[in-house]
Amino acid sequence: MEFTAVIIIVIFCLLLEGFFSGSELALISVNRLKLKHLSESGSKAAKSVEELLEKPERIFGATSIGTNFAVVSSTAVVTAYLLELFGERGDIYATIIMFPIILLLGEIIPKAIFQEKADSITTVIIWPLQIALKIFYPLIELTSKMTNYTLDLSTPKEKFSSIFGQRFWPAPILKRYVPARWLGVKTKKGFFDYL
């Protein structure tokens, strides 16, 4: 593989990883009051962001899958290239080279930028995120089912409810991030409850 092709692929994957990891933090950090005001003013993007924020498992599913795809792809390409150049030591070199690059350029810097600009950037990133949600939908469904199944096997509902009950966690956090069925609460069915 040509060095130029490796660099292009790595840059593309870093941009993709930065987008997904930054988007996750931007959506969590956005000012909900400003977003609600924009939505009520007729902004379709703000309305879409509000709708997505009501389903955090979709955000985390899409951003995790996108980030992991980018990391694995860039690391695999660099590893293959360095194995051609240096033989069996190529994988060690790939790890030494890619770890700081991925950490800084794919995670820390994008998250800092997206968090700082969360209020202005969320209405822009929502459209590519919506496309990613559609592309990754089967994987998001599969991983959600596997996660729920594992949690159901490993943590009885009664124990989960007592561990993560309101005495330890504020109610808004529980409602937002913990499926009601894990807490033993009967409510309108959400994403996890269909699994």
Summary of the structure (lengths in Angstrom):
residues: 195
radius of gyration: 19.8
end to end distance: 43.1
largest distance: 59.9
contacts: 571
relative contact order: 0.13
helix: 85%
strand: 0%
